[in-house]
């Protein structure tokens, strides 16, 4: 199976799994469940589920276990987008090519959508058919990635940095948490669904650290160069809000050079896995070459 077909297959199985896991829109409270489905289904690149499945192939993980881990990470990701778009955060009106949750519904519903998706993520992972000690470790990993020392903490740093100049080290520290923590969790959860040993997990951690920063650098470049129609979200928002980015700090040319360096490092950390890392190699290239 070529990469395009594999990516489409993982995206489709993730969509189907999310469709099953999310409460029906007809189930009370119907408006909340409708908003959860509106925000989660029918959009997004599913990069985190793809990374989860790619790492799972290295570890020989069963696809149904990878579905549970992938959906749990994606629910956390979607909850973060719903909350990030709210007026108290980034105040955006467009996400994945359609009105953001608080615009389509209302702010209170959007807040509850994020809360409910976070809870459902942990329920989904907790119900996976894995040995209890490993499952506890995976739940702890996801909680850490989503919390104040991970994604939520990174968002807090981002909000505090608006209008303020950051050094490259400060910017990377922010994105290691805001973007990188959940990407790292996706990779490591995929590995732990299978039989990855400690050395393999360490190698995948090094890979995930690079690819998490790579994703953010490319995101900053796209925000500066692509159109709103292409991105499916408001283009140029970071510059308009005077937010620190790799482009504002380094300029477009050096930001692209940074992306090239991170891409090479990510590939390097996959070399010990040989052909088993084919999908992660392909995903690394896709993250750089994507246009939205």
PyMOL commands that set and color helices and strands:
alter all, ss='L'
color gray80, all
select helices_A, chain A and resi 3-21+30-40+47-59+63-84+101-104+107-126+132-146+151-161+168-178+180-192+198-225+228-231+237-240+246-250+252-289
alter helices_A, ss='H'
color red, helices_A
select strands_A, chain A and resi 94-95+98-99
alter strands_A, ss='S'
color yellow, strands_A
deselect
rebuild
show_as cartoon
